Amino acid sequence: MAMLFEVCLHRREPRWLVLIEGQFYGEYIDKVQALLDAIDAATDALATGQEAEVWDQDGGKRVY
């Protein structure tokens, strides 16, 4: 089963969050930076033999 990386907008504050398997990974001022960091972390997971997916919860689609 693939590791799930999610990028979503924080509901109460203007910042973006990256969650890995539902657990907090990082917060960002900018959506693009959040996506880039999630993709970088997913790439690292793939390099260790794990499956990984990055989802943009704002757009509801898989981005990596």
PDB file of N, CA, C and O in Angstrom, chain B, residues numbered from 101:
ATOM      1  N   MET B 101       0.837  -1.181   0.000  1.00  0.00           N
ATOM      2  CA  MET B 101       0.000   0.000   0.000  1.00  0.00           C
ATOM      3  C   MET B 101       0.884   1.247   0.000  1.00  0.00           C
ATOM      4  O   MET B 101       1.900   1.292   0.693  1.00  0.00           O
ATOM      5  N   ALA B 102       0.503   2.237  -0.761  1.00  0.00           N
ATOM      6  CA  ALA B 102       1.296   3.457  -0.925  1.00  0.00           C
ATOM      7  C   ALA B 102       1.189   4.373   0.290  1.00  0.00           C
ATOM      8  O   ALA B 102       0.135   4.479   0.917  1.00  0.00           O
ATOM      9  N   MET B 103       2.303   5.031   0.607  1.00  0.00           N
ATOM     10  CA  MET B 103       2.273   6.096   1.619  1.00  0.00           C
ATOM     11  C   MET B 103       1.486   7.253   1.020  1.00  0.00           C
ATOM     12  O   MET B 103       1.688   7.606  -0.142  1.00  0.00           O
ATOM     13  N   LEU B 104       0.604   7.836   1.792  1.00  0.00           N
ATOM     14  CA  LEU B 104      -0.242   8.921   1.308  1.00  0.00           C
ATOM     15  C   LEU B 104       0.265  10.252   1.834  1.00  0.00           C
ATOM     16  O   LEU B 104       0.279  10.486   3.042  1.00  0.00           O
ATOM     17  N   PHE B 105       0.684  11.126   0.920  1.00  0.00           N
ATOM     18  CA  PHE B 105       1.103  12.484   1.243  1.00  0.00           C
ATOM     19  C   PHE B 105      -0.030  13.407   0.808  1.00  0.00           C
ATOM     20  O   PHE B 105      -0.417  13.396  -0.360  1.00  0.00           O
ATOM     21  N   GLU B 106      -0.569  14.210   1.733  1.00  0.00           N
ATOM     22  CA  GLU B 106      -1.674  15.111   1.410  1.00  0.00           C
ATOM     23  C   GLU B 106      -1.242  16.564   1.611  1.00  0.00           C
ATOM     24  O   GLU B 106      -0.567  16.890   2.587  1.00  0.00           O
ATOM     25  N   VAL B 107      -1.634  17.425   0.687  1.00  0.00           N
ATOM     26  CA  VAL B 107      -1.394  18.858   0.803  1.00  0.00           C
ATOM     27  C   VAL B 107      -2.766  19.506   0.932  1.00  0.00           C
ATOM     28  O   VAL B 107      -3.621  19.340   0.062  1.00  0.00           O
ATOM     29  N   CYS B 108      -2.975  20.250   2.027  1.00  0.00           N
ATOM     30  CA  CYS B 108      -4.292  20.851   2.260  1.00  0.00           C
ATOM     31  C   CYS B 108      -4.144  22.211   2.929  1.00  0.00           C
ATOM     32  O   CYS B 108      -3.139  22.496   3.581  1.00  0.00           O
ATOM     33  N   LEU B 109      -5.156  23.037   2.756  1.00  0.00           N
ATOM     34  CA  LEU B 109      -5.199  24.360   3.366  1.00  0.00           C
ATOM     35  C   LEU B 109      -5.693  24.220   4.790  1.00  0.00           C
ATOM     36  O   LEU B 109      -6.707  23.568   5.039  1.00  0.00           O
ATOM     37  N   HIS B 110      -4.975  24.835   5.737  1.00  0.00           N
ATOM     38  CA  HIS B 110      -5.398  24.834   7.130  1.00  0.00           C
ATOM     39  C   HIS B 110      -6.716  25.589   7.237  1.00  0.00           C
ATOM     40  O   HIS B 110      -6.853  26.661   6.647  1.00  0.00           O
ATOM     41  N   ARG B 111      -7.661  25.075   7.951  1.00  0.00           N
ATOM     42  CA  ARG B 111      -9.015  25.652   7.978  1.00  0.00           C
ATOM     43  C   ARG B 111      -9.109  26.993   8.692  1.00  0.00           C
ATOM     44  O   ARG B 111      -9.929  27.829   8.314  1.00  0.00           O
ATOM     45  N   ARG B 112      -8.292  27.217   9.712  1.00  0.00           N
ATOM     46  CA  ARG B 112      -8.424  28.444  10.490  1.00  0.00           C
ATOM     47  C   ARG B 112      -7.349  29.490  10.206  1.00  0.00           C
ATOM     48  O   ARG B 112      -7.517  30.662  10.543  1.00  0.00           O
ATOM     49  N   GLU B 113      -6.264  29.076   9.596  1.00  0.00           N
ATOM     50  CA  GLU B 113      -5.167  30.011   9.347  1.00  0.00           C
ATOM     51  C   GLU B 113      -4.723  29.902   7.888  1.00  0.00           C
ATOM     52  O   GLU B 113      -4.818  28.834   7.283  1.00  0.00           O
ATOM     53  N   PRO B 114      -4.241  31.006   7.332  1.00  0.00           N
ATOM     54  CA  PRO B 114      -3.821  30.979   5.910  1.00  0.00           C
ATOM     55  C   PRO B 114      -2.457  30.311   5.707  1.00  0.00           C
ATOM     56  O   PRO B 114      -1.464  30.979   5.419  1.00  0.00           O
ATOM     57  N   ARG B 115      -2.424  29.000   5.860  1.00  0.00           N
ATOM     58  CA  ARG B 115      -1.194  28.249   5.629  1.00  0.00           C
ATOM     59  C   ARG B 115      -1.546  26.876   5.081  1.00  0.00           C
ATOM     60  O   ARG B 115      -2.664  26.388   5.243  1.00  0.00           O
ATOM     61  N   TRP B 116      -0.580  26.275   4.439  1.00  0.00           N
ATOM     62  CA  TRP B 116      -0.749  24.965   3.817  1.00  0.00           C
ATOM     63  C   TRP B 116      -0.063  23.913   4.664  1.00  0.00           C
ATOM     64  O   TRP B 116       1.009  24.157   5.217  1.00  0.00           O
ATOM     65  N   LEU B 117      -0.668  22.756   4.767  1.00  0.00           N
ATOM     66  CA  LEU B 117      -0.117  21.657   5.549  1.00  0.00           C
ATOM     67  C   LEU B 117       0.210  20.476   4.653  1.00  0.00           C
ATOM     68  O   LEU B 117      -0.461  20.231   3.650  1.00  0.00           O
ATOM     69  N   VAL B 118       1.246  19.752   5.029  1.00  0.00           N
ATOM     70  CA  VAL B 118       1.539  18.461   4.406  1.00  0.00           C
ATOM     71  C   VAL B 118       1.337  17.417   5.493  1.00  0.00           C
ATOM     72  O   VAL B 118       1.895  17.513   6.586  1.00  0.00           O
ATOM     73  N   LEU B 119       0.532  16.426   5.170  1.00  0.00           N
ATOM     74  CA  LEU B 119       0.270  15.313   6.068  1.00  0.00           C
ATOM     75  C   LEU B 119       0.777  14.037   5.412  1.00  0.00           C
ATOM     76  O   LEU B 119       0.615  13.842   4.207  1.00  0.00           O
ATOM     77  N   ILE B 120       1.389  13.174   6.209  1.00  0.00           N
ATOM     78  CA  ILE B 120       1.816  11.864   5.725  1.00  0.00           C
ATOM     79  C   ILE B 120       1.036  10.837   6.528  1.00  0.00           C
ATOM     80  O   ILE B 120       1.171  10.742   7.748  1.00  0.00           O
ATOM     81  N   GLU B 121       0.215  10.069   5.815  1.00  0.00           N
ATOM     82  CA  GLU B 121      -0.643   9.086   6.473  1.00  0.00           C
ATOM     83  C   GLU B 121      -1.469   9.740   7.588  1.00  0.00           C
ATOM     84  O   GLU B 121      -1.688   9.138   8.639  1.00  0.00           O
ATOM     85  N   GLY B 122      -1.923  10.970   7.351  1.00  0.00           N
ATOM     86  CA  GLY B 122      -2.765  11.681   8.310  1.00  0.00           C
ATOM     87  C   GLY B 122      -2.021  12.369   9.433  1.00  0.00           C
ATOM     88  O   GLY B 122      -2.635  13.041  10.262  1.00  0.00           O
ATOM     89  N   GLN B 123      -0.699  12.213   9.475  1.00  0.00           N
ATOM     90  CA  GLN B 123       0.112  12.821  10.527  1.00  0.00           C
ATOM     91  C   GLN B 123       0.806  14.076  10.005  1.00  0.00           C
ATOM     92  O   GLN B 123       1.265  14.107   8.864  1.00  0.00           O
ATOM     93  N   PHE B 124       0.880  15.102  10.837  1.00  0.00           N
ATOM     94  CA  PHE B 124       1.503  16.363  10.461  1.00  0.00           C
ATOM     95  C   PHE B 124       2.951  16.154  10.051  1.00  0.00           C
ATOM     96  O   PHE B 124       3.709  15.482  10.751  1.00  0.00           O
ATOM     97  N   TYR B 125       3.337  16.733   8.910  1.00  0.00           N
ATOM     98  CA  TYR B 125       4.714  16.683   8.417  1.00  0.00           C
ATOM     99  C   TYR B 125       5.321  18.078   8.363  1.00  0.00           C
ATOM    100  O   TYR B 125       6.478  18.261   8.744  1.00  0.00           O
ATOM    101  N   GLY B 126       4.551  19.077   7.892  1.00  0.00           N
ATOM    102  CA  GLY B 126       5.086  20.431   7.800  1.00  0.00           C
ATOM    103  C   GLY B 126       4.001  21.426   7.430  1.00  0.00           C
ATOM    104  O   GLY B 126       2.925  21.058   6.961  1.00  0.00           O
ATOM    105  N   GLU B 127       4.314  22.712   7.656  1.00  0.00           N
ATOM    106  CA  GLU B 127       3.383  23.775   7.276  1.00  0.00           C
ATOM    107  C   GLU B 127       4.114  24.811   6.442  1.00  0.00           C
ATOM    108  O   GLU B 127       5.311  25.040   6.614  1.00  0.00           O
ATOM    109  N   TYR B 128       3.365  25.438   5.526  1.00  0.00           N
ATOM    110  CA  TYR B 128       3.960  26.316   4.520  1.00  0.00           C
ATOM    111  C   TYR B 128       3.045  27.509   4.274  1.00  0.00           C
ATOM    112  O   TYR B 128       1.825  27.398   4.396  1.00  0.00           O
ATOM    113  N   ILE B 129       3.623  28.627   3.934  1.00  0.00           N
ATOM    114  CA  ILE B 129       2.861  29.829   3.601  1.00  0.00           C
ATOM    115  C   ILE B 129       2.263  29.696   2.208  1.00  0.00           C
ATOM    116  O   ILE B 129       1.230  30.297   1.912  1.00  0.00           O
ATOM    117  N   ASP B 130       2.903  28.919   1.363  1.00  0.00           N
ATOM    118  CA  ASP B 130       2.599  28.858  -0.058  1.00  0.00           C
ATOM    119  C   ASP B 130       2.274  27.419  -0.481  1.00  0.00           C
ATOM    120  O   ASP B 130       2.973  26.484  -0.090  1.00  0.00           O
ATOM    121  N   LYS B 131       1.232  27.244  -1.267  1.00  0.00           N
ATOM    122  CA  LYS B 131       0.805  25.918  -1.729  1.00  0.00           C
ATOM    123  C   LYS B 131       1.878  25.254  -2.588  1.00  0.00           C
ATOM    124  O   LYS B 131       2.108  24.051  -2.466  1.00  0.00           O
ATOM    125  N   VAL B 132       2.527  26.014  -3.441  1.00  0.00           N
ATOM    126  CA  VAL B 132       3.548  25.445  -4.320  1.00  0.00           C
ATOM    127  C   VAL B 132       4.687  24.844  -3.501  1.00  0.00           C
ATOM    128  O   VAL B 132       5.156  23.747  -3.803  1.00  0.00           O
ATOM    129  N   GLN B 133       5.131  25.554  -2.470  1.00  0.00           N
ATOM    130  CA  GLN B 133       6.212  25.035  -1.623  1.00  0.00           C
ATOM    131  C   GLN B 133       5.772  23.769  -0.905  1.00  0.00           C
ATOM    132  O   GLN B 133       6.558  22.833  -0.764  1.00  0.00           O
ATOM    133  N   ALA B 134       4.525  23.729  -0.450  1.00  0.00           N
ATOM    134  CA  ALA B 134       3.999  22.527   0.204  1.00  0.00           C
ATOM    135  C   ALA B 134       3.997  21.346  -0.764  1.00  0.00           C
ATOM    136  O   ALA B 134       4.409  20.243  -0.403  1.00  0.00           O
ATOM    137  N   LEU B 135       3.536  21.575  -1.988  1.00  0.00           N
ATOM    138  CA  LEU B 135       3.528  20.506  -2.984  1.00  0.00           C
ATOM    139  C   LEU B 135       4.935  20.027  -3.310  1.00  0.00           C
ATOM    140  O   LEU B 135       5.175  18.824  -3.410  1.00  0.00           O
ATOM    141  N   LEU B 136       5.868  20.963  -3.477  1.00  0.00           N
ATOM    142  CA  LEU B 136       7.248  20.587  -3.794  1.00  0.00           C
ATOM    143  C   LEU B 136       7.870  19.763  -2.672  1.00  0.00           C
ATOM    144  O   LEU B 136       8.578  18.792  -2.938  1.00  0.00           O
ATOM    145  N   ASP B 137       7.613  20.142  -1.420  1.00  0.00           N
ATOM    146  CA  ASP B 137       8.178  19.397  -0.303  1.00  0.00           C
ATOM    147  C   ASP B 137       7.539  18.013  -0.191  1.00  0.00           C
ATOM    148  O   ASP B 137       8.225  17.034   0.103  1.00  0.00           O
ATOM    149  N   ALA B 138       6.238  17.930  -0.423  1.00  0.00           N
ATOM    150  CA  ALA B 138       5.562  16.629  -0.384  1.00  0.00           C
ATOM    151  C   ALA B 138       6.093  15.714  -1.487  1.00  0.00           C
ATOM    152  O   ALA B 138       6.322  14.527  -1.254  1.00  0.00           O
ATOM    153  N   ILE B 139       6.287  16.258  -2.674  1.00  0.00           N
ATOM    154  CA  ILE B 139       6.831  15.464  -3.784  1.00  0.00           C
ATOM    155  C   ILE B 139       8.254  15.021  -3.486  1.00  0.00           C
ATOM    156  O   ILE B 139       8.628  13.889  -3.793  1.00  0.00           O
ATOM    157  N   ASP B 140       9.049  15.895  -2.893  1.00  0.00           N
ATOM    158  CA  ASP B 140      10.414  15.543  -2.522  1.00  0.00           C
ATOM    159  C   ASP B 140      10.422  14.405  -1.494  1.00  0.00           C
ATOM    160  O   ASP B 140      11.203  13.462  -1.617  1.00  0.00           O
ATOM    161  N   ALA B 141       9.556  14.496  -0.487  1.00  0.00           N
ATOM    162  CA  ALA B 141       9.474  13.439   0.530  1.00  0.00           C
ATOM    163  C   ALA B 141       8.968  12.137  -0.079  1.00  0.00           C
ATOM    164  O   ALA B 141       9.444  11.061   0.283  1.00  0.00           O
ATOM    165  N   ALA B 142       8.010  12.220  -0.995  1.00  0.00           N
ATOM    166  CA  ALA B 142       7.502  11.020  -1.668  1.00  0.00           C
ATOM    167  C   ALA B 142       8.589  10.384  -2.530  1.00  0.00           C
ATOM    168  O   ALA B 142       8.691   9.159  -2.599  1.00  0.00           O
ATOM    169  N   THR B 143       9.394  11.207  -3.182  1.00  0.00           N
ATOM    170  CA  THR B 143      10.514  10.701  -3.986  1.00  0.00           C
ATOM    171  C   THR B 143      11.508   9.962  -3.100  1.00  0.00           C
ATOM    172  O   THR B 143      12.022   8.910  -3.482  1.00  0.00           O
ATOM    173  N   ASP B 144      11.779  10.506  -1.919  1.00  0.00           N
ATOM    174  CA  ASP B 144      12.665   9.829  -0.968  1.00  0.00           C
ATOM    175  C   ASP B 144      12.074   8.485  -0.549  1.00  0.00           C
ATOM    176  O   ASP B 144      12.799   7.497  -0.437  1.00  0.00           O
ATOM    177  N   ALA B 145      10.764   8.443  -0.316  1.00  0.00           N
ATOM    178  CA  ALA B 145      10.106   7.184   0.057  1.00  0.00           C
ATOM    179  C   ALA B 145      10.231   6.167  -1.069  1.00  0.00           C
ATOM    180  O   ALA B 145      10.505   4.994  -0.819  1.00  0.00           O
ATOM    181  N   LEU B 146      10.031   6.612  -2.312  1.00  0.00           N
ATOM    182  CA  LEU B 146      10.162   5.719  -3.463  1.00  0.00           C
ATOM    183  C   LEU B 146      11.577   5.173  -3.581  1.00  0.00           C
ATOM    184  O   LEU B 146      11.774   4.020  -3.966  1.00  0.00           O
ATOM    185  N   ALA B 147      12.556   5.997  -3.251  1.00  0.00           N
ATOM    186  CA  ALA B 147      13.963   5.587  -3.343  1.00  0.00           C
ATOM    187  C   ALA B 147      14.294   4.478  -2.344  1.00  0.00           C
ATOM    188  O   ALA B 147      15.251   3.729  -2.538  1.00  0.00           O
ATOM    189  N   THR B 148      13.503   4.376  -1.277  1.00  0.00           N
ATOM    190  CA  THR B 148      13.732   3.324  -0.281  1.00  0.00           C
ATOM    191  C   THR B 148      12.861   2.097  -0.544  1.00  0.00           C
ATOM    192  O   THR B 148      12.818   1.174   0.269  1.00  0.00           O
ATOM    193  N   GLY B 149      12.165   2.092  -1.685  1.00  0.00           N
ATOM    194  CA  GLY B 149      11.368   0.936  -2.062  1.00  0.00           C
ATOM    195  C   GLY B 149       9.906   0.996  -1.649  1.00  0.00           C
ATOM    196  O   GLY B 149       9.160   0.044  -1.878  1.00  0.00           O
ATOM    197  N   GLN B 150       9.488   2.095  -1.047  1.00  0.00           N
ATOM    198  CA  GLN B 150       8.085   2.240  -0.650  1.00  0.00           C
ATOM    199  C   GLN B 150       7.283   2.864  -1.781  1.00  0.00           C
ATOM    200  O   GLN B 150       7.817   3.645  -2.569  1.00  0.00           O
ATOM    201  N   GLU B 151       6.021   2.528  -1.862  1.00  0.00           N
ATOM    202  CA  GLU B 151       5.137   3.209  -2.795  1.00  0.00           C
ATOM    203  C   GLU B 151       4.696   4.515  -2.150  1.00  0.00           C
ATOM    204  O   GLU B 151       4.563   4.591  -0.928  1.00  0.00           O
ATOM    205  N   ALA B 152       4.468   5.546  -2.965  1.00  0.00           N
ATOM    206  CA  ALA B 152       4.061   6.844  -2.416  1.00  0.00           C
ATOM    207  C   ALA B 152       3.199   7.587  -3.427  1.00  0.00           C
ATOM    208  O   ALA B 152       3.399   7.474  -4.636  1.00  0.00           O
ATOM    209  N   GLU B 153       2.240   8.347  -2.915  1.00  0.00           N
ATOM    210  CA  GLU B 153       1.373   9.194  -3.728  1.00  0.00           C
ATOM    211  C   GLU B 153       1.254  10.543  -3.051  1.00  0.00           C
ATOM    212  O   GLU B 153       1.245  10.630  -1.823  1.00  0.00           O
ATOM    213  N   VAL B 154       1.162  11.603  -3.856  1.00  0.00           N
ATOM    214  CA  VAL B 154       0.922  12.952  -3.329  1.00  0.00           C
ATOM    215  C   VAL B 154      -0.416  13.416  -3.867  1.00  0.00           C
ATOM    216  O   VAL B 154      -0.660  13.369  -5.073  1.00  0.00           O
ATOM    217  N   TRP B 155      -1.281  13.866  -2.971  1.00  0.00           N
ATOM    218  CA  TRP B 155      -2.614  14.336  -3.333  1.00  0.00           C
ATOM    219  C   TRP B 155      -2.788  15.791  -2.932  1.00  0.00           C
ATOM    220  O   TRP B 155      -2.419  16.185  -1.826  1.00  0.00           O
ATOM    221  N   ASP B 156      -3.347  16.584  -3.831  1.00  0.00           N
ATOM    222  CA  ASP B 156      -3.723  17.975  -3.570  1.00  0.00           C
ATOM    223  C   ASP B 156      -5.177  17.944  -3.110  1.00  0.00           C
ATOM    224  O   ASP B 156      -6.085  17.800  -3.929  1.00  0.00           O
ATOM    225  N   GLN B 157      -5.398  18.075  -1.823  1.00  0.00           N
ATOM    226  CA  GLN B 157      -6.764  17.995  -1.301  1.00  0.00           C
ATOM    227  C   GLN B 157      -7.592  19.210  -1.683  1.00  0.00           C
ATOM    228  O   GLN B 157      -8.820  19.136  -1.704  1.00  0.00           O
ATOM    229  N   ASP B 158      -6.946  20.318  -1.982  1.00  0.00           N
ATOM    230  CA  ASP B 158      -7.655  21.515  -2.416  1.00  0.00           C
ATOM    231  C   ASP B 158      -8.290  21.291  -3.789  1.00  0.00           C
ATOM    232  O   ASP B 158      -9.416  21.721  -4.039  1.00  0.00           O
ATOM    233  N   GLY B 159      -7.565  20.622  -4.660  1.00  0.00           N
ATOM    234  CA  GLY B 159      -8.070  20.339  -6.007  1.00  0.00           C
ATOM    235  C   GLY B 159      -8.671  18.948  -6.136  1.00  0.00           C
ATOM    236  O   GLY B 159      -9.286  18.619  -7.150  1.00  0.00           O
ATOM    237  N   GLY B 160      -8.488  18.134  -5.101  1.00  0.00           N
ATOM    238  CA  GLY B 160      -9.036  16.790  -5.110  1.00  0.00           C
ATOM    239  C   GLY B 160      -8.424  15.851  -6.121  1.00  0.00           C
ATOM    240  O   GLY B 160      -9.102  14.977  -6.662  1.00  0.00           O
ATOM    241  N   LYS B 161      -7.113  16.034  -6.383  1.00  0.00           N
ATOM    242  CA  LYS B 161      -6.498  15.179  -7.402  1.00  0.00           C
ATOM    243  C   LYS B 161      -5.085  14.766  -6.995  1.00  0.00           C
ATOM    244  O   LYS B 161      -4.412  15.428  -6.205  1.00  0.00           O
ATOM    245  N   ARG B 162      -4.671  13.644  -7.572  1.00  0.00           N
ATOM    246  CA  ARG B 162      -3.319  13.157  -7.357  1.00  0.00           C
ATOM    247  C   ARG B 162      -2.378  13.986  -8.220  1.00  0.00           C
ATOM    248  O   ARG B 162      -2.646  14.220  -9.398  1.00  0.00           O
ATOM    249  N   VAL B 163      -1.269  14.429  -7.622  1.00  0.00           N
ATOM    250  CA  VAL B 163      -0.314  15.244  -8.361  1.00  0.00           C
ATOM    251  C   VAL B 163       1.024  14.527  -8.564  1.00  0.00           C
ATOM    252  O   VAL B 163       1.862  14.981  -9.343  1.00  0.00           O
ATOM    253  N   TYR B 164       1.223  13.406  -7.863  1.00  0.00           N
ATOM    254  CA  TYR B 164       2.475  12.639  -8.026  1.00  0.00           C
ATOM    255  C   TYR B 164       2.241  11.218  -7.579  1.00  0.00           C
ATOM    256  O   TYR B 164       3.156  10.397  -7.628  1.00  0.00           O
TER     257      TYR B 164
END
